[in-house]
Amino acid sequence: MQIWKFVLDPSVDPQAVKMPKGAEILTAREQGHNVCVWALVDPEAPTECRSFEVIGTGWEVPRRSRRYIGTAQIIDGSPLVFHVFEVM
């Protein structure tokens, strides 16, 4: 098992991320100017696509089944706060 990082794009909603099947999502946070998800993975497992949303504070939230992963606060002139969900 290993912990891998996956970088998300806040402008794509929802977005598919390829990761090893059965990956356990640990958290979502900022790293520099990126919104990232970290997961515990089996590097030998075949890949599957998982779907994620990055929703900014004050943005409209679409009605769909989702699971909260974490919040990323990007400080770049003015603070941007993004909330990361996995679409179920």
VOKELO-56340 format. One record per residue (C-alpha): residue number from 1; chain; x, y, z. Coordinates in steps of 0.2 Angstrom, whole numbers. Layout:
BEGIN
(NUM, "A", (X, Y, Z)),
...
END
This chain:
BEGIN
(1, "A", (0, 0, 0)),
(2, "A", (5, 18, -4)),
(3, "A", (-2, 35, -1)),
(4, "A", (-4, 44, -18)),
(5, "A", (-9, 62, -22)),
(6, "A", (-21, 67, -35)),
(7, "A", (-22, 86, -41)),
(8, "A", (-40, 92, -44)),
(9, "A", (-45, 106, -56)),
(10, "A", (-58, 118, -48)),
(11, "A", (-64, 123, -65)),
(12, "A", (-70, 106, -70)),
(13, "A", (-86, 99, -62)),
(14, "A", (-88, 85, -59)),
(15, "A", (-71, 78, -64)),
(16, "A", (-65, 60, -67)),
(17, "A", (-49, 54, -58)),
(18, "A", (-41, 38, -62)),
(19, "A", (-34, 29, -47)),
(20, "A", (-31, 11, -42)),
(21, "A", (-47, 1, -38)),
(22, "A", (-52, 1, -20)),
(23, "A", (-42, 17, -16)),
(24, "A", (-47, 24, 1)),
(25, "A", (-49, 43, 1)),
(26, "A", (-40, 50, 16)),
(27, "A", (-42, 69, 14)),
(28, "A", (-43, 84, 3)),
(29, "A", (-32, 100, 6)),
(30, "A", (-22, 113, -3)),
(31, "A", (-4, 111, -8)),
(32, "A", (3, 127, -14)),
(33, "A", (-10, 134, -27)),
(34, "A", (-17, 116, -30)),
(35, "A", (-32, 107, -23)),
(36, "A", (-27, 89, -19)),
(37, "A", (-34, 73, -14)),
(38, "A", (-24, 60, -5)),
(39, "A", (-28, 42, -5)),
(40, "A", (-21, 25, 2)),
(41, "A", (-19, 14, -14)),
(42, "A", (-13, -3, -19)),
(43, "A", (-2, 2, -34)),
(44, "A", (-4, -16, -41)),
(45, "A", (-23, -14, -43)),
(46, "A", (-31, -10, -59)),
(47, "A", (-37, 8, -61)),
(48, "A", (-55, 14, -60)),
(49, "A", (-62, 32, -63)),
(50, "A", (-69, 41, -47)),
(51, "A", (-79, 57, -49)),
(52, "A", (-75, 72, -38)),
(53, "A", (-82, 90, -36)),
(54, "A", (-73, 106, -31)),
(55, "A", (-86, 118, -25)),
(56, "A", (-81, 136, -19)),
(57, "A", (-89, 144, -4)),
(58, "A", (-105, 154, -10)),
(59, "A", (-106, 143, -26)),
(60, "A", (-122, 134, -31)),
(61, "A", (-122, 116, -26)),
(62, "A", (-130, 104, -38)),
(63, "A", (-142, 91, -31)),
(64, "A", (-133, 74, -32)),
(65, "A", (-127, 61, -20)),
(66, "A", (-110, 66, -13)),
(67, "A", (-98, 63, 1)),
(68, "A", (-88, 77, 9)),
(69, "A", (-69, 74, 8)),
(70, "A", (-61, 90, 14)),
(71, "A", (-58, 109, 12)),
(72, "A", (-44, 118, 4)),
(73, "A", (-40, 136, 7)),
(74, "A", (-29, 144, -6)),
(75, "A", (-22, 161, -1)),
(76, "A", (-17, 170, -17)),
(77, "A", (-21, 189, -15)),
(78, "A", (-38, 185, -8)),
(79, "A", (-42, 169, 0)),
(80, "A", (-52, 156, -10)),
(81, "A", (-60, 142, 0)),
(82, "A", (-65, 126, -10)),
(83, "A", (-74, 111, -3)),
(84, "A", (-71, 94, -11)),
(85, "A", (-84, 80, -13)),
(86, "A", (-84, 63, -20)),
(87, "A", (-99, 60, -31)),
(88, "A", (-107, 44, -27)),
END
